[in-house]
């Protein structure tokens, strides 16, 4: 197993479809988690967002799911 990892270059390793899809999903989830408060501010048309706002919590949950699915796809 170790020799298989050492023979492949980083470009070959990352160019496999499942690795690319996993990395893209994880990046989208990370970006959504950062932008969730701003998206909620725009959707609610308010200056402040409560940490218990349902839309904010849903966006964070979707972001967490995207990150987890991205990690699982990258591993397998």
PQR file with spaces between the fields and no chain letter, atoms N, CA, C, O and H, PARSE charges and radii, in Angstrom:
ATOM       1  N    UNK     1       0.829   -1.192    0.000 -0.4000 1.5000
ATOM       2  CA   UNK     1       0.000    0.000    0.000 -0.0000 2.0000
ATOM       3  C    UNK     1       0.867    1.247    0.000  0.5500 1.7000
ATOM       4  O    UNK     1       0.583    2.202   -0.723 -0.5500 1.4000
ATOM       5  N    UNK     2       1.914    1.246    0.799 -0.4000 1.5000
ATOM       6  CA   UNK     2       2.774    2.411    0.875 -0.0000 2.0000
ATOM       7  C    UNK     2       3.506    2.640   -0.438  0.5500 1.7000
ATOM       8  O    UNK     2       3.713    3.786   -0.838 -0.5500 1.4000
ATOM       9  H    UNK     2       2.144    0.470    1.386  0.4000 1.0000
ATOM      10  N    UNK     3       3.897    1.569   -1.110 -0.4000 1.5000
ATOM      11  CA   UNK     3       4.602    1.745   -2.380 -0.0000 2.0000
ATOM      12  C    UNK     3       3.678    2.315   -3.454  0.5500 1.7000
ATOM      13  O    UNK     3       4.136    3.031   -4.344 -0.5500 1.4000
ATOM      14  H    UNK     3       3.728    0.638   -0.785  0.4000 1.0000
ATOM      15  N    UNK     4       2.387    2.006   -3.381 -0.4000 1.5000
ATOM      16  CA   UNK     4       1.451    2.577   -4.353 -0.0000 2.0000
ATOM      17  C    UNK     4       1.325    4.085   -4.172  0.5500 1.7000
ATOM      18  O    UNK     4       1.209    4.825   -5.150 -0.5500 1.4000
ATOM      19  H    UNK     4       2.015    1.424   -2.658  0.4000 1.0000
ATOM      20  N    UNK     5       1.347    4.536   -2.932 -0.4000 1.5000
ATOM      21  CA   UNK     5       1.252    5.961   -2.679 -0.0000 2.0000
ATOM      22  C    UNK     5       2.527    6.682   -3.075  0.5500 1.7000
ATOM      23  O    UNK     5       2.474    7.827   -3.523 -0.5500 1.4000
ATOM      24  H    UNK     5       1.442    3.935   -2.138  0.4000 1.0000
ATOM      25  N    UNK     6       3.661    6.038   -2.920 -0.4000 1.5000
ATOM      26  CA   UNK     6       4.921    6.693   -3.240 -0.0000 2.0000
ATOM      27  C    UNK     6       5.175    6.777   -4.743  0.5500 1.7000
ATOM      28  O    UNK     6       5.876    7.683   -5.193 -0.5500 1.4000
ATOM      29  H    UNK     6       3.704    5.108   -2.556  0.4000 1.0000
ATOM      30  N    UNK     7       4.630    5.866   -5.517 -0.4000 1.5000
ATOM      31  CA   UNK     7       4.865    5.864   -6.956 -0.0000 2.0000
ATOM      32  C    UNK     7       4.043    6.932   -7.681  0.5500 1.7000
ATOM      33  O    UNK     7       4.500    7.476   -8.686 -0.5500 1.4000
ATOM      34  H    UNK     7       4.061    5.130   -5.152  0.4000 1.0000
ATOM      35  N    UNK     8       2.879    7.231   -7.205 -0.4000 1.5000
ATOM      36  CA   UNK     8       2.017    8.207   -7.879 -0.0000 2.0000
ATOM      37  C    UNK     8       2.434    9.619   -7.469  0.5500 1.7000
ATOM      38  O    UNK     8       2.743    9.883   -6.307 -0.5500 1.4000
ATOM      39  H    UNK     8       2.508    6.789   -6.389  0.4000 1.0000
ATOM      40  N    UNK     9       2.436   10.500   -8.435 -0.4000 1.5000
ATOM      41  CA   UNK     9       2.744   11.889   -8.120 -0.0000 2.0000
ATOM      42  C    UNK     9       1.498   12.560   -7.539  0.5500 1.7000
ATOM      43  O    UNK     9       0.395   12.016   -7.594 -0.5500 1.4000
ATOM      44  H    UNK     9       2.185   10.286   -9.379  0.4000 1.0000
ATOM      45  N    UNK    10       1.699   13.729   -6.995 -0.4000 1.5000
ATOM      46  CA   UNK    10       0.586   14.447   -6.393 -0.0000 2.0000
ATOM      47  C    UNK    10      -0.459   14.822   -7.439  0.5500 1.7000
ATOM      48  O    UNK    10      -1.658   14.775   -7.161 -0.5500 1.4000
ATOM      49  H    UNK    10       2.595   14.171   -6.951  0.4000 1.0000
ATOM      50  N    UNK    11      -0.022   15.186   -8.620 -0.4000 1.5000
ATOM      51  CA   UNK    11      -0.960   15.552   -9.687 -0.0000 2.0000
ATOM      52  C    UNK    11      -1.793   14.337  -10.099  0.5500 1.7000
ATOM      53  O    UNK    11      -3.001   14.458  -10.301 -0.5500 1.4000
ATOM      54  H    UNK    11       0.952   15.224   -8.845  0.4000 1.0000
ATOM      55  N    UNK    12      -1.164   13.174  -10.225 -0.4000 1.5000
ATOM      56  CA   UNK    12      -1.910   11.960  -10.576 -0.0000 2.0000
ATOM      57  C    UNK    12      -2.883   11.583   -9.471  0.5500 1.7000
ATOM      58  O    UNK    12      -4.001   11.148   -9.747 -0.5500 1.4000
ATOM      59  H    UNK    12      -0.182   13.075  -10.061  0.4000 1.0000
ATOM      60  N    UNK    13      -2.465   11.747   -8.228 -0.4000 1.5000
ATOM      61  CA   UNK    13      -3.303   11.401   -7.094 -0.0000 2.0000
ATOM      62  C    UNK    13      -4.537   12.298   -7.023  0.5500 1.7000
ATOM      63  O    UNK    13      -5.646   11.818   -6.789 -0.5500 1.4000
ATOM      64  H    UNK    13      -1.557   12.101   -8.004  0.4000 1.0000
ATOM      65  N    UNK    14      -4.343   13.598   -7.224 -0.4000 1.5000
ATOM      66  CA   UNK    14      -5.458   14.534   -7.113 -0.0000 2.0000
ATOM      67  C    UNK    14      -6.317   14.605   -8.371  0.5500 1.7000
ATOM      68  O    UNK    14      -7.414   15.163   -8.328 -0.5500 1.4000
ATOM      69  H    UNK    14      -3.442   13.989   -7.414  0.4000 1.0000
ATOM      70  N    UNK    15      -5.850   14.056   -9.483 -0.4000 1.5000
ATOM      71  CA   UNK    15      -6.627   14.136  -10.711 -0.0000 2.0000
ATOM      72  C    UNK    15      -7.639   13.002  -10.860  0.5500 1.7000
ATOM      73  O    UNK    15      -8.363   12.955  -11.855 -0.5500 1.4000
ATOM      74  H    UNK    15      -4.959   13.603   -9.518  0.4000 1.0000
ATOM      75  N    UNK    16      -7.701   12.105   -9.908 -0.4000 1.5000
ATOM      76  CA   UNK    16      -8.734   11.074   -9.971 -0.0000 2.0000
ATOM      77  C    UNK    16     -10.091   11.727   -9.700  0.5500 1.7000
ATOM      78  O    UNK    16     -10.176   12.651   -8.890 -0.5500 1.4000
ATOM      79  H    UNK    16      -7.114   12.143   -9.100  0.4000 1.0000
ATOM      80  N    UNK    17     -11.141   11.266  -10.357 -0.4000 1.5000
ATOM      81  CA   UNK    17     -12.445   11.941  -10.258 -0.0000 2.0000
ATOM      82  C    UNK    17     -13.000   12.024   -8.835  0.5500 1.7000
ATOM      83  O    UNK    17     -13.549   13.056   -8.448 -0.5500 1.4000
ATOM      84  H    UNK    17     -11.072   10.515  -11.014  0.4000 1.0000
ATOM      85  N    UNK    18     -12.867   10.963   -8.061 -0.4000 1.5000
ATOM      86  CA   UNK    18     -13.448   11.010   -6.719 -0.0000 2.0000
ATOM      87  C    UNK    18     -12.701   12.001   -5.825  0.5500 1.7000
ATOM      88  O    UNK    18     -13.318   12.624   -4.960 -0.5500 1.4000
ATOM      89  H    UNK    18     -12.421   10.124   -8.375  0.4000 1.0000
ATOM      90  N    UNK    19     -11.412   12.157   -6.009 -0.4000 1.5000
ATOM      91  CA   UNK    19     -10.660   13.126   -5.216 -0.0000 2.0000
ATOM      92  C    UNK    19     -11.077   14.544   -5.585  0.5500 1.7000
ATOM      93  O    UNK    19     -11.244   15.394   -4.710 -0.5500 1.4000
ATOM      94  H    UNK    19     -10.912   11.650   -6.712  0.4000 1.0000
ATOM      95  N    UNK    20     -11.245   14.801   -6.885 -0.4000 1.5000
ATOM      96  CA   UNK    20     -11.662   16.139   -7.316 -0.0000 2.0000
ATOM      97  C    UNK    20     -13.053   16.488   -6.816  0.5500 1.7000
ATOM      98  O    UNK    20     -13.279   17.598   -6.334 -0.5500 1.4000
ATOM      99  H    UNK    20     -11.109   14.111   -7.596  0.4000 1.0000
ATOM     100  N    UNK    21     -13.977   15.560   -6.924 -0.4000 1.5000
ATOM     101  CA   UNK    21     -15.349   15.812   -6.467 -0.0000 2.0000
ATOM     102  C    UNK    21     -15.368   16.045   -4.961  0.5500 1.7000
ATOM     103  O    UNK    21     -16.055   16.946   -4.480 -0.5500 1.4000
ATOM     104  H    UNK    21     -13.793   14.658   -7.316  0.4000 1.0000
ATOM     105  N    UNK    22     -14.627   15.248   -4.225 -0.4000 1.5000
ATOM     106  CA   UNK    22     -14.573   15.415   -2.778 -0.0000 2.0000
ATOM     107  C    UNK    22     -13.988   16.741   -2.357  0.5500 1.7000
ATOM     108  O    UNK    22     -14.497   17.384   -1.439 -0.5500 1.4000
ATOM     109  H    UNK    22     -14.069   14.516   -4.615  0.4000 1.0000
ATOM     110  N    UNK    23     -12.928   17.155   -3.017 -0.4000 1.5000
ATOM     111  CA   UNK    23     -12.302   18.437   -2.687 -0.0000 2.0000
ATOM     112  C    UNK    23     -13.238   19.593   -3.028  0.5500 1.7000
ATOM     113  O    UNK    23     -13.342   20.552   -2.264 -0.5500 1.4000
ATOM     114  H    UNK    23     -12.515   16.632   -3.762  0.4000 1.0000
ATOM     115  N    UNK    24     -13.914   19.509   -4.159 -0.4000 1.5000
ATOM     116  CA   UNK    24     -14.848   20.571   -4.556 -0.0000 2.0000
ATOM     117  C    UNK    24     -16.013   20.650   -3.572  0.5500 1.7000
ATOM     118  O    UNK    24     -16.416   21.749   -3.189 -0.5500 1.4000
ATOM     119  H    UNK    24     -13.830   18.729   -4.780  0.4000 1.0000
ATOM     120  N    UNK    25     -16.560   19.513   -3.157 -0.4000 1.5000
ATOM     121  CA   UNK    25     -17.663   19.527   -2.182 -0.0000 2.0000
ATOM     122  C    UNK    25     -17.216   20.104   -0.846  0.5500 1.7000
ATOM     123  O    UNK    25     -17.952   20.871   -0.226 -0.5500 1.4000
ATOM     124  H    UNK    25     -16.233   18.621   -3.468  0.4000 1.0000
ATOM     125  N    UNK    26     -16.029   19.747   -0.403 -0.4000 1.5000
ATOM     126  CA   UNK    26     -15.533   20.276    0.863 -0.0000 2.0000
ATOM     127  C    UNK    26     -15.301   21.785    0.780  0.5500 1.7000
ATOM     128  O    UNK    26     -15.583   22.507    1.736 -0.5500 1.4000
ATOM     129  H    UNK    26     -15.431   19.124   -0.907  0.4000 1.0000
ATOM     130  N    UNK    27     -14.796   22.260   -0.343 -0.4000 1.5000
ATOM     131  CA   UNK    27     -14.585   23.699   -0.512 -0.0000 2.0000
ATOM     132  C    UNK    27     -15.921   24.446   -0.535  0.5500 1.7000
ATOM     133  O    UNK    27     -16.046   25.516    0.061 -0.5500 1.4000
ATOM     134  H    UNK    27     -14.567   21.673   -1.120  0.4000 1.0000
ATOM     135  N    UNK    28     -16.909   23.888   -1.218 -0.4000 1.5000
ATOM     136  CA   UNK    28     -18.234   24.510   -1.239 -0.0000 2.0000
ATOM     137  C    UNK    28     -18.853   24.559    0.161  0.5500 1.7000
ATOM     138  O    UNK    28     -19.464   25.559    0.540 -0.5500 1.4000
ATOM     139  H    UNK    28     -16.807   23.020   -1.703  0.4000 1.0000
ATOM     140  N    UNK    29     -18.695   23.489    0.917 -0.4000 1.5000
ATOM     141  CA   UNK    29     -19.213   23.471    2.283 -0.0000 2.0000
ATOM     142  C    UNK    29     -18.515   24.480    3.170  0.5500 1.7000
ATOM     143  O    UNK    29     -19.156   25.148    3.982 -0.5500 1.4000
ATOM     144  H    UNK    29     -18.199   22.677    0.609  0.4000 1.0000
ATOM     145  N    UNK    30     -17.205   24.595    3.020 -0.4000 1.5000
ATOM     146  CA   UNK    30     -16.451   25.559    3.807 -0.0000 2.0000
ATOM     147  C    UNK    30     -16.864   26.988    3.456  0.5500 1.7000
ATOM     148  O    UNK    30     -17.031   27.825    4.344 -0.5500 1.4000
ATOM     149  H    UNK    30     -16.684   24.052    2.361  0.4000 1.0000
ATOM     150  N    UNK    31     -17.027   27.265    2.166 -0.4000 1.5000
ATOM     151  CA   UNK    31     -17.456   28.595    1.736 -0.0000 2.0000
ATOM     152  C    UNK    31     -18.864   28.910    2.227  0.5500 1.7000
ATOM     153  O    UNK    31     -19.140   30.033    2.649 -0.5500 1.4000
ATOM     154  H    UNK    31     -16.892   26.585    1.445  0.4000 1.0000
ATOM     155  N    UNK    32     -19.750   27.928    2.175 -0.4000 1.5000
ATOM     156  CA   UNK    32     -21.111   28.145    2.656 -0.0000 2.0000
ATOM     157  C    UNK    32     -21.136   28.405    4.156  0.5500 1.7000
ATOM     158  O    UNK    32     -21.923   29.223    4.630 -0.5500 1.4000
ATOM     159  H    UNK    32     -19.526   27.016    1.832  0.4000 1.0000
ATOM     160  N    UNK    33     -20.287   27.720    4.900 -0.4000 1.5000
ATOM     161  CA   UNK    33     -20.262   27.951    6.345 -0.0000 2.0000
ATOM     162  C    UNK    33     -19.756   29.351    6.675  0.5500 1.7000
ATOM     163  O    UNK    33     -20.196   29.957    7.651 -0.5500 1.4000
ATOM     164  H    UNK    33     -19.647   27.055    4.515  0.4000 1.0000
ATOM     165  N    UNK    34     -18.834   29.865    5.866 -0.4000 1.5000
ATOM     166  CA   UNK    34     -18.339   31.226    6.089 -0.0000 2.0000
ATOM     167  C    UNK    34     -19.392   32.264    5.684  0.5500 1.7000
ATOM     168  O    UNK    34     -19.556   33.279    6.362 -0.5500 1.4000
ATOM     169  H    UNK    34     -18.476   29.372    5.073  0.4000 1.0000
ATOM     170  N    UNK    35     -20.096   32.015    4.592 -0.4000 1.5000
ATOM     171  CA   UNK    35     -21.048   32.983    4.065 -0.0000 2.0000
ATOM     172  C    UNK    35     -22.463   32.833    4.613  0.5500 1.7000
ATOM     173  O    UNK    35     -23.347   33.594    4.219 -0.5500 1.4000
ATOM     174  H    UNK    35     -19.962   31.191    4.042  0.4000 1.0000
ATOM     175  N    UNK    36     -22.704   31.890    5.498 -0.4000 1.5000
ATOM     176  CA   UNK    36     -24.069   31.626    5.976 -0.0000 2.0000
ATOM     177  C    UNK    36     -24.686   32.837    6.658  0.5500 1.7000
ATOM     178  O    UNK    36     -25.865   33.122    6.452 -0.5500 1.4000
ATOM     179  H    UNK    36     -21.986   31.272    5.818  0.4000 1.0000
ATOM     180  N    UNK    37     -23.920   33.548    7.460 -0.4000 1.5000
ATOM     181  CA   UNK    37     -24.465   34.709    8.162 -0.0000 2.0000
ATOM     182  C    UNK    37     -24.810   35.826    7.176  0.5500 1.7000
ATOM     183  O    UNK    37     -25.840   36.485    7.321 -0.5500 1.4000
ATOM     184  H    UNK    37     -22.962   33.316    7.628  0.4000 1.0000
ATOM     185  N    UNK    38     -23.954   36.040    6.175 -0.4000 1.5000
ATOM     186  CA   UNK    38     -24.237   37.079    5.178 -0.0000 2.0000
ATOM     187  C    UNK    38     -25.438   36.710    4.323  0.5500 1.7000
ATOM     188  O    UNK    38     -26.247   37.578    3.992 -0.5500 1.4000
ATOM     189  H    UNK    38     -23.118   35.505    6.057  0.4000 1.0000
ATOM     190  N    UNK    39     -25.570   35.454    3.964 -0.4000 1.5000
ATOM     191  CA   UNK    39     -26.730   35.007    3.182 -0.0000 2.0000
ATOM     192  C    UNK    39     -28.008   35.201    3.982  0.5500 1.7000
ATOM     193  O    UNK    39     -29.028   35.620    3.436 -0.5500 1.4000
ATOM     194  H    UNK    39     -24.913   34.749    4.233  0.4000 1.0000
ATOM     195  N    UNK    40     -27.956   34.899    5.267 -0.4000 1.5000
ATOM     196  CA   UNK    40     -29.127   35.074    6.129 -0.0000 2.0000
ATOM     197  C    UNK    40     -29.478   36.552    6.278  0.5500 1.7000
ATOM     198  O    UNK    40     -30.657   36.905    6.304 -0.5500 1.4000
ATOM     199  H    UNK    40     -27.127   34.559    5.711  0.4000 1.0000
ATOM     200  N    UNK    41     -28.473   37.417    6.377 -0.4000 1.5000
ATOM     201  CA   UNK    41     -28.734   38.856    6.470 -0.0000 2.0000
ATOM     202  C    UNK    41     -29.446   39.358    5.221  0.5500 1.7000
ATOM     203  O    UNK    41     -30.387   40.146    5.315 -0.5500 1.4000
ATOM     204  H    UNK    41     -27.515   37.130    6.356  0.4000 1.0000
ATOM     205  N    UNK    42     -29.004   38.906    4.058 -0.4000 1.5000
ATOM     206  CA   UNK    42     -29.623   39.337    2.803 -0.0000 2.0000
ATOM     207  C    UNK    42     -31.038   38.774    2.681  0.5500 1.7000
ATOM     208  O    UNK    42     -31.951   39.481    2.254 -0.5500 1.4000
ATOM     209  H    UNK    42     -28.240   38.266    3.981  0.4000 1.0000
ATOM     210  N    UNK    43     -31.223   37.519    3.049 -0.4000 1.5000
ATOM     211  CA   UNK    43     -32.547   36.895    2.921 -0.0000 2.0000
ATOM     212  C    UNK    43     -33.554   37.502    3.894  0.5500 1.7000
ATOM     213  O    UNK    43     -34.717   37.704    3.543 -0.5500 1.4000
ATOM     214  H    UNK    43     -30.481   36.945    3.395  0.4000 1.0000
ATOM     215  N    UNK    44     -33.110   37.792    5.107 -0.4000 1.5000
ATOM     216  CA   UNK    44     -34.008   38.355    6.121 -0.0000 2.0000
ATOM     217  C    UNK    44     -34.111   39.871    6.036  0.5500 1.7000
ATOM     218  O    UNK    44     -35.012   40.457    6.638 -0.5500 1.4000
ATOM     219  H    UNK    44     -32.165   37.629    5.392  0.4000 1.0000
ATOM     220  N    UNK    45     -33.204   40.523    5.299 -0.4000 1.5000
ATOM     221  CA   UNK    45     -33.157   41.977    5.151 -0.0000 2.0000
ATOM     222  C    UNK    45     -33.034   42.670    6.498  0.5500 1.7000
ATOM     223  O    UNK    45     -33.736   43.643    6.773 -0.5500 1.4000
ATOM     224  H    UNK    45     -32.473   40.047    4.811  0.4000 1.0000
ATOM     225  N    UNK    46     -32.134   42.161    7.338 -0.4000 1.5000
ATOM     226  CA   UNK    46     -31.846   42.758    8.636 -0.0000 2.0000
ATOM     227  C    UNK    46     -30.339   42.965    8.766  0.5500 1.7000
ATOM     228  O    UNK    46     -29.550   42.421    7.994 -0.5500 1.4000
ATOM     229  H    UNK    46     -31.564   41.370    7.115  0.4000 1.0000
ATOM     230  N    UNK    47     -29.961   43.764    9.759 -0.4000 1.5000
ATOM     231  CA   UNK    47     -28.543   44.011    9.994 -0.0000 2.0000
ATOM     232  C    UNK    47     -27.922   42.986   10.927  0.5500 1.7000
ATOM     233  O    UNK    47     -26.723   42.719   10.844 -0.5500 1.4000
ATOM     234  H    UNK    47     -30.602   44.206   10.387  0.4000 1.0000
ATOM     235  N    UNK    48     -28.722   42.410   11.811 -0.4000 1.5000
ATOM     236  CA   UNK    48     -28.202   41.417   12.745 -0.0000 2.0000
ATOM     237  C    UNK    48     -28.916   40.087   12.539  0.5500 1.7000
ATOM     238  O    UNK    48     -30.083   40.035   12.150 -0.5500 1.4000
ATOM     239  H    UNK    48     -29.696   42.627   11.878  0.4000 1.0000
ATOM     240  N    UNK    49     -28.186   39.030   12.810 -0.4000 1.5000
ATOM     241  CA   UNK    49     -28.740   37.690   12.669 -0.0000 2.0000
ATOM     242  C    UNK    49     -28.566   36.963   13.998  0.5500 1.7000
ATOM     243  O    UNK    49     -27.473   36.922   14.563 -0.5500 1.4000
ATOM     244  H    UNK    49     -27.239   39.072   13.126  0.4000 1.0000
ATOM     245  N    UNK    50     -29.646   36.402   14.477 -0.4000 1.5000
ATOM     246  CA   UNK    50     -29.579   35.615   15.695 -0.0000 2.0000
ATOM     247  C    UNK    50     -28.925   34.270   15.404  0.5500 1.7000
ATOM     248  O    UNK    50     -29.073   33.714   14.316 -0.5500 1.4000
ATOM     249  H    UNK    50     -30.534   36.436   14.018  0.4000 1.0000
ATOM     250  N    UNK    51     -28.208   33.761   16.385 -0.4000 1.5000
ATOM     251  CA   UNK    51     -27.576   32.456   16.196 -0.0000 2.0000
ATOM     252  C    UNK    51     -28.599   31.326   16.236  0.5500 1.7000
ATOM     253  O    UNK    51     -28.262   30.175   15.959 -0.5500 1.4000
ATOM     254  H    UNK    51     -28.088   34.212   17.269  0.4000 1.0000
ATOM     255  N    UNK    52     -29.849   31.648   16.579 -0.4000 1.5000
ATOM     256  CA   UNK    52     -30.909   30.644   16.606 -0.0000 2.0000
ATOM     257  C    UNK    52     -31.869   30.783   15.420  0.5500 1.7000
ATOM     258  O    UNK    52     -32.929   30.158   15.394 -0.5500 1.4000
ATOM     259  H    UNK    52     -30.122   32.583   16.804  0.4000 1.0000
ATOM     260  N    UNK    53     -31.492   31.595   14.455 -0.4000 1.5000
ATOM     261  CA   UNK    53     -32.329   31.774   13.258 -0.0000 2.0000
ATOM     262  C    UNK    53     -32.379   30.460   12.475  0.5500 1.7000
ATOM     263  O    UNK    53     -31.334   29.877   12.184 -0.5500 1.4000
ATOM     264  H    UNK    53     -30.631   32.103   14.476  0.4000 1.0000
ATOM     265  N    UNK    54     -33.582   29.988   12.130 -0.4000 1.5000
ATOM     266  CA   UNK    54     -33.686   28.697   11.428 -0.0000 2.0000
ATOM     267  C    UNK    54     -32.957   28.658   10.086  0.5500 1.7000
ATOM     268  O    UNK    54     -32.350   27.641    9.751 -0.5500 1.4000
ATOM     269  H    UNK    54     -34.431   30.461   12.366  0.4000 1.0000
ATOM     270  N    UNK    55     -33.003   29.725    9.325 -0.4000 1.5000
ATOM     271  CA   UNK    55     -32.311   29.755    8.031 -0.0000 2.0000
ATOM     272  C    UNK    55     -30.800   29.644    8.224  0.5500 1.7000
ATOM     273  O    UNK    55     -30.124   28.923    7.489 -0.5500 1.4000
ATOM     274  H    UNK    55     -33.496   30.551    9.596  0.4000 1.0000
ATOM     275  N    UNK    56     -30.285   30.350    9.200 -0.4000 1.5000
ATOM     276  CA   UNK    56     -28.856   30.303    9.503 -0.0000 2.0000
ATOM     277  C    UNK    56     -28.442   28.888    9.916  0.5500 1.7000
ATOM     278  O    UNK    56     -27.412   28.383    9.467 -0.5500 1.4000
ATOM     279  H    UNK    56     -30.834   30.936    9.797  0.4000 1.0000
ATOM     280  N    UNK    57     -29.233   28.265   10.756 -0.4000 1.5000
ATOM     281  CA   UNK    57     -28.920   26.909   11.209 -0.0000 2.0000
ATOM     282  C    UNK    57     -29.013   25.896   10.067  0.5500 1.7000
ATOM     283  O    UNK    57     -28.210   24.965    9.992 -0.5500 1.4000
ATOM     284  H    UNK    57     -30.069   28.675   11.120  0.4000 1.0000
ATOM     285  N    UNK    58     -29.987   26.077    9.185 -0.4000 1.5000
ATOM     286  CA   UNK    58     -30.119   25.176    8.035 -0.0000 2.0000
ATOM     287  C    UNK    58     -28.915   25.311    7.107  0.5500 1.7000
ATOM     288  O    UNK    58     -28.387   24.311    6.621 -0.5500 1.4000
ATOM     289  H    UNK    58     -30.639   26.833    9.246  0.4000 1.0000
ATOM     290  N    UNK    59     -28.482   26.548    6.862 -0.4000 1.5000
ATOM     291  CA   UNK    59     -27.310   26.759    6.010 -0.0000 2.0000
ATOM     292  C    UNK    59     -26.060   26.140    6.620  0.5500 1.7000
ATOM     293  O    UNK    59     -25.249   25.546    5.909 -0.5500 1.4000
ATOM     294  H    UNK    59     -28.911   27.360    7.257  0.4000 1.0000
ATOM     295  N    UNK    60     -25.903   26.274    7.926 -0.4000 1.5000
ATOM     296  CA   UNK    60     -24.753   25.652    8.586 -0.0000 2.0000
ATOM     297  C    UNK    60     -24.834   24.127    8.536  0.5500 1.7000
ATOM     298  O    UNK    60     -23.813   23.458    8.377 -0.5500 1.4000
ATOM     299  H    UNK    60     -26.562   26.757    8.504  0.4000 1.0000
ATOM     300  N    UNK    61     -26.028   23.581    8.670 -0.4000 1.5000
ATOM     301  CA   UNK    61     -26.179   22.126    8.590 -0.0000 2.0000
ATOM     302  C    UNK    61     -25.873   21.619    7.185  0.5500 1.7000
ATOM     303  O    UNK    61     -25.233   20.579    7.029 -0.5500 1.4000
ATOM     304  H    UNK    61     -26.857   24.125    8.800  0.4000 1.0000
ATOM     305  N    UNK    62     -26.321   22.338    6.165 -0.4000 1.5000
ATOM     306  CA   UNK    62     -26.016   21.951    4.784 -0.0000 2.0000
ATOM     307  C    UNK    62     -24.517   22.033    4.528  0.5500 1.7000
ATOM     308  O    UNK    62     -23.946   21.168    3.864 -0.5500 1.4000
ATOM     309  H    UNK    62     -26.841   23.183    6.291  0.4000 1.0000
ATOM     310  N    UNK    63     -23.881   23.076    5.057 -0.4000 1.5000
ATOM     311  CA   UNK    63     -22.438   23.223    4.894 -0.0000 2.0000
ATOM     312  C    UNK    63     -21.696   22.069    5.566  0.5500 1.7000
ATOM     313  O    UNK    63     -20.737   21.533    5.010 -0.5500 1.4000
ATOM     314  H    UNK    63     -24.344   23.779    5.596  0.4000 1.0000
ATOM     315  N    UNK    64     -22.136   21.694    6.746 -0.4000 1.5000
ATOM     316  CA   UNK    64     -21.505   20.567    7.441 -0.0000 2.0000
ATOM     317  C    UNK    64     -21.682   19.275    6.663  0.5500 1.7000
ATOM     318  O    UNK    64     -20.755   18.470    6.572 -0.5500 1.4000
ATOM     319  H    UNK    64     -22.915   22.129    7.199  0.4000 1.0000
ATOM     320  N    UNK    65     -22.858   19.074    6.106 -0.4000 1.5000
ATOM     321  CA   UNK    65     -23.099   17.871    5.297 -0.0000 2.0000
ATOM     322  C    UNK    65     -22.220   17.852    4.051  0.5500 1.7000
ATOM     323  O    UNK    65     -21.690   16.804    3.683 -0.5500 1.4000
ATOM     324  H    UNK    65     -23.611   19.728    6.180  0.4000 1.0000
ATOM     325  N    UNK    66     -22.061   19.002    3.401 -0.4000 1.5000
ATOM     326  CA   UNK    66     -21.202   19.067    2.223 -0.0000 2.0000
ATOM     327  C    UNK    66     -19.754   18.736    2.579  0.5500 1.7000
ATOM     328  O    UNK    66     -19.078   18.021    1.839 -0.5500 1.4000
ATOM     329  H    UNK    66     -22.491   19.854    3.700  0.4000 1.0000
ATOM     330  N    UNK    67     -19.287   19.246    3.693 -0.4000 1.5000
ATOM     331  CA   UNK    67     -17.914   18.964    4.114 -0.0000 2.0000
ATOM     332  C    UNK    67     -17.748   17.482    4.428  0.5500 1.7000
ATOM     333  O    UNK    67     -16.761   16.867    4.025 -0.5500 1.4000
ATOM     334  H    UNK    67     -19.836   19.827    4.294  0.4000 1.0000
ATOM     335  N    UNK    68     -18.712   16.909    5.145 -0.4000 1.5000
ATOM     336  CA   UNK    68     -18.611   15.497    5.501 -0.0000 2.0000
ATOM     337  C    UNK    68     -18.670   14.599    4.269  0.5500 1.7000
ATOM     338  O    UNK    68     -17.894   13.650    4.161 -0.5500 1.4000
ATOM     339  H    UNK    68     -19.513   17.410    5.473  0.4000 1.0000
ATOM     340  N    UNK    69     -19.576   14.887    3.346 -0.4000 1.5000
ATOM     341  CA   UNK    69     -19.669   14.083    2.121 -0.0000 2.0000
ATOM     342  C    UNK    69     -18.401   14.234    1.294  0.5500 1.7000
ATOM     343  O    UNK    69     -17.915   13.263    0.714 -0.5500 1.4000
ATOM     344  H    UNK    69     -20.206   15.659    3.434  0.4000 1.0000
ATOM     345  N    UNK    70     -17.869   15.438    1.240 -0.4000 1.5000
ATOM     346  CA   UNK    70     -16.633   15.661    0.513 -0.0000 2.0000
ATOM     347  C    UNK    70     -15.470   14.873    1.098  0.5500 1.7000
ATOM     348  O    UNK    70     -14.654   14.321    0.360 -0.5500 1.4000
ATOM     349  H    UNK    70     -18.264   16.227    1.711  0.4000 1.0000
ATOM     350  N    UNK    71     -15.396   14.822    2.415 -0.4000 1.5000
ATOM     351  CA   UNK    71     -14.333   14.053    3.064 -0.0000 2.0000
ATOM     352  C    UNK    71     -14.505   12.562    2.801  0.5500 1.7000
ATOM     353  O    UNK    71     -13.528   11.864    2.530 -0.5500 1.4000
ATOM     354  H    UNK    71     -16.058   15.270    3.015  0.4000 1.0000
ATOM     355  N    UNK    72     -15.732   12.072    2.878 -0.4000 1.5000
ATOM     356  CA   UNK    72     -15.987   10.640    2.644 -0.0000 2.0000
ATOM     357  C    UNK    72     -15.681   10.271    1.208  0.5500 1.7000
ATOM     358  O    UNK    72     -15.079    9.227    0.956 -0.5500 1.4000
ATOM     359  H    UNK    72     -16.526   12.639    3.098  0.4000 1.0000
ATOM     360  N    UNK    73     -16.085   11.108    0.254 -0.4000 1.5000
ATOM     361  CA   UNK    73     -15.818   10.825   -1.160 -0.0000 2.0000
ATOM     362  C    UNK    73     -14.320   10.857   -1.424  0.5500 1.7000
ATOM     363  O    UNK    73     -13.815   10.044   -2.198 -0.5500 1.4000
ATOM     364  H    UNK    73     -16.575   11.955    0.458  0.4000 1.0000
ATOM     365  N    UNK    74     -13.612   11.768   -0.803 -0.4000 1.5000
ATOM     366  CA   UNK    74     -12.167   11.854   -1.008 -0.0000 2.0000
ATOM     367  C    UNK    74     -11.455   10.629   -0.455  0.5500 1.7000
ATOM     368  O    UNK    74     -10.490   10.154   -1.053 -0.5500 1.4000
ATOM     369  H    UNK    74     -14.022   12.429   -0.175  0.4000 1.0000
ATOM     370  N    UNK    75     -11.908   10.121    0.654 -0.4000 1.5000
ATOM     371  CA   UNK    75     -11.255    8.967    1.272 -0.0000 2.0000
ATOM     372  C    UNK    75     -11.477    7.704    0.452  0.5500 1.7000
ATOM     373  O    UNK    75     -10.552    6.914    0.262 -0.5500 1.4000
ATOM     374  H    UNK    75     -12.692   10.507    1.140  0.4000 1.0000
ATOM     375  N    UNK    76     -12.703    7.509   -0.037 -0.4000 1.5000
ATOM     376  CA   UNK    76     -13.003    6.268   -0.748 -0.0000 2.0000
ATOM     377  C    UNK    76     -12.941    6.440   -2.197  0.5500 1.7000
ATOM     378  O    UNK    76     -13.169    5.487   -2.942 -0.5500 1.4000
ATOM     379  H    UNK    76     -13.455    8.151    0.117  0.4000 1.0000
